[in-house]
């Protein structure tokens, strides 16, 4: 896996939520150990950990982002929250949630369970 420490510019910051560590996948197999998943974990307002599991490099990098990239990651954090998000200040929180569609927000995920031999697999959809 490869770790990237994403660094926000001084005039913006990452939000966090009641579900701070989450995965995004382009496959039905999604989770912390799925090779198709990308893990996002905001560590503090100016640093977000991004882990790509299918990368062969084990190097750690810092990557400075621009405001739009931070805004895109904050949108992912907001959409993967269960019920609560936390921002550095009130104005920042209001700006992030201004156009968020609360009525269509999925507060919980459906879990499908399948058994393969002696193993049980849980998939959050």
N, C-alpha and C positions, 0 to 999 in steps of 0.2 A: 504494500500500500504506500501511497505517497501523501505526505502531509503538507498542506499549504496554510500558512498563517496569513489571513487576509487582513490588511491594515486599512482602516477607514481614514479619510482625510480629516484634518482638524475641525472643519466646520460641519461635520456630520458624524453619525455614530450608528452602531448596530443596536437593534432592539433585542429583547429576549422574551421568552414566554413561559407559560406553565408546562410547555413541552420543548425545552431548549435544545435538545439533541434530537435531530430527526434525519431521515434518509429520503432521498429522491432517487427514483429508478425509472429507466425506460423499459423495464421488464416486469413481469408479474411477480418475479422473485425479488422482493424488496426487504431489506432489513440490514442490521449492523454488519453482518458477515456476508451478505450477498455480493458476488463479484460485479454485479451490475449497478450497485448502489453508490451514491455519493452522500457522504455524511456532512451535515452542517452543525456546528456547535459554537454559538457565540460565547466567548470566554469573558469578555468585558466590552464596554462601549466602543473601544477602538480596535479590538481584535476578534476575528471569527475564525475558528478552525474549520478547514475544508479538507476532508479525507477522501481520496479516490482509491477504491479498493483494487481495481483491476490494473493499476499501474505497476510495472515491474520495479521501478525506482523506489528506493527507501529513503531518498533524500528529503530533507525538510527545507522549505523555501518560505520566504516572506514575499508577499505580493501587494503592492500599494494599489488601491482601487480608486476610482473616481466616484463622484456623488451618485451617478446613475447606477453603477454596479452595486453600491451599498443599498440604494433604494430597491433594486431588484431582489437582493438577498433578504432585505427586510420584508418585502412582499411575501417571499417564501416562508419566512419565520411566522408572519402573521397568519398566512393560510394554513400553516401546520400547528397553530396553537389550539388548545382545547377551549379555554374560556378567558384567558388573561394574557395581556402583553405588557411589558414594562419598557419604557424608554428613558433616556437620559434626562429629558425635561418635558414639560407639558406641551410646549409649542411643537416639539419634534413628534410627540405621540399624536397630537391632533392632525398634523400634516400627513403622517403615515396612514392613519385610519380614516381620513376624510372621504375617500371614495370606496371604502371597503363595504361589500355587500353582506351585512350581518345575517340577513334572512336566509341566504344560501350557504352560509358557513357550515361546514360539516364538523360538528363538535366531537364526534367520535368516529372511529373507523370500524368497518365490518371485518371480523376475523374469520378466515376460513381455515379449517383444520383438516389435514390429510395425513394418513399414515402410510409410510413406505417401509415395509419390513419392520424392524424394531424401532424405527425413528418416527417421530411425530413432528410435522411441519406446521407452523402457524404463519399465515400470510395476512398482513394488515392491508386492507384495500380501501 
